Amino acid sequence: MCECRWLSKPTKRFFFAHADKVSEKWIKIVYNKYALKYTNKLRKRCNLEKLNDFDKAKYNTIPGLLIFLHELDYKFDKAKGLAHGKVREYWLRRGPRLLIILIAVIIFTILLAEYLTDVTKDEHIYSLLIGINMILFNIYMLYQKLIDSISSSIMRVGHDHYKNWKDNLADLKVTSL
């Protein structure tokens, strides 16, 4: 950002806090998803019916579940810093460059239209509104890209952990739940 620390520091703190909230939200979603998948996989091996929701207190007696979830928590803790890197990449590095280029293209287009054609005041206003819409959509897409990137990274951690456990499942003998 700029050398104005009175502006850049609180902005970065706000961005990082938002990314941490998104990360925590997705950690809870993925945690419950893979706890349910773990439980249903073991239930399937014991020929029991599938569960639709997961309650940790209700199913804490399932063999190996607490170890699986503890290891998953550990991997999530290691991935939490990833959100800060995503903020730096998408909002602090790419965002300003993208906005500057977009504003320059809009100004260049308006100046070129003024020079090459007979443009009325209404057409200038119309071009300006189109440019503002492009900027707003660009900002929205940058916002969504950060959330999508954080969620996919968290989901990847959960998927990799579950796949690793599932690959080693042949060694596990479960007779009842």
N, C-alpha and C positions, 0 to 999 in steps of 0.2 A: 504494500500500500504506500502511502506517502510518508514523509518525514514528520507529519503532524501526529505525534504520539497521543495527544489529547483526543484525537479522533480515531486513530487506527487501533489503539489498544482496546478501548471499550467495544469497538466493532468486532475485532477478532474474538474477544471474550464472548460476545453475544453469539457469533457464528459457531464457536466451539461448543458452547452450552447447548445450542440447538442440535448440533450433531450428536452430542452425548445423549440427549433425550431420544433422538431417533434411534440411536444405537441400543439404548436400554429397552425401548419398545420392541425392537426386532429381536433382541436377545430373549425376551419373555415369550414372544410368539414362537420362535424356533425351538426354545427349550421345551415348551409344552408339546410342540409338534413331534419332536423326536422322542420325548418320553412316551407319548402315545404310540408312536411307531414301534418302539422297543417293547412296550407292553403287549401290543397286538401281535408282534412277531412271536413272542414267547407263547401267547395264548393260542396262536395258530398251530404251533408245534405240539401243544397239548390238546388239540382238537376242541378248543373252547371258542365261544362266539366273540366277535370283534367288539371292541369298545368304541364309542363315538366321542367321548371326552375324557380328559385326564384330571384326576384329583390326587395330588402327591400324598396327602394324608391317608387316603383310602387304599392306595396301592403300594404303600411303602414296604410291604412284605415280599414283594416280587424279587426273586433271586437276582442279584447283580444290578438291580435298578439304581440303587443309591451310588454304587461305584461308577456306573455309566454316567449318571447325572453329575457327579462330582468331577469326573474327568471332562465332561462337556463344559461345566462352569469354568474350569481351569483354562480350557481353550478359548472360551469367550473372553475371559479376563485378559488373555494375551492379545486378543483381536480388538480390544476396546480402543487402543491408540490409533487404529486404522481410520476411525472417523475424523480425527484431526488432520490426518494426511489428505483425506478426501476433501475436506473444507479448503485446505491450502491449494489443492489441485484445481478444484472446480470453481470456487468462489473467489479466492484471493489471487490466483494466477490467471486462469482462463477468462474469468468473468470480466474484469476490467479491459483486457485486450479485445475481447469479443464486442463489448459495448462501444469502445472507441472506434473500432473498424466499422461497426454498424452505423454509428452516428456520422462518421466520415463519408460512408457510401450514401447515406440519405442526403447529406448536405451537397455532395458532389452531384447527385441526381437532380436535386432541385435547382442548383446553379446551371447545370447543363440544359435542363428544360427551359430555364429562363433565357439562356443565351440562344438556343436553337429554335425555339417556338414562341409563339405569342401566347403567353399564359395569363389567364385572368386571376384576379384575387381569390376567387372561389376555388380555382384549380390549385393555387398555392396552399390554401387551407386544407384541401383534400389530400394533397401530397404530404403535408405535415402530419395530418391525422394518420395516414397510412404508416408513416415513419414512426410515430409514437406507438402505434399498435405493434409494429415489428419489434420495437425495443421492449415493450411490456411482455410480449410473447417470449422473447429471448430470455428475459429475466425469469419468467415462470418456468421455462424449460431448464434453465440452470438450477433452479430450486429443486425441481423434480429429479433432475439427474443426480444430485447429491443424495437424495433419499433413496433412489433406486440403487445407487452404487453401494451405499452403506448396507441396505437390506440384502442385496445379493451377496455381499462379502460375509455377512453374518450367516446367511443361509448356506453358504459354501462351507463354512466351518462346521456347522451342524451336520451337513450331508457327509462331509469327509469323515467325521467322527463316527456317524452311524454306519457308513459303508465299511470302515475299518472293523467295527465291532461285528457287523454282519459277516464279513469275510472270515472272522475267527469264530463264528457261531458253531461250526461243526464240532469244535472241541467241547462245547457246553452241553451237558446232559441235564435236561429238565424233565422231571417226571410229574410234578403237580405244581399248581400255583395257589 
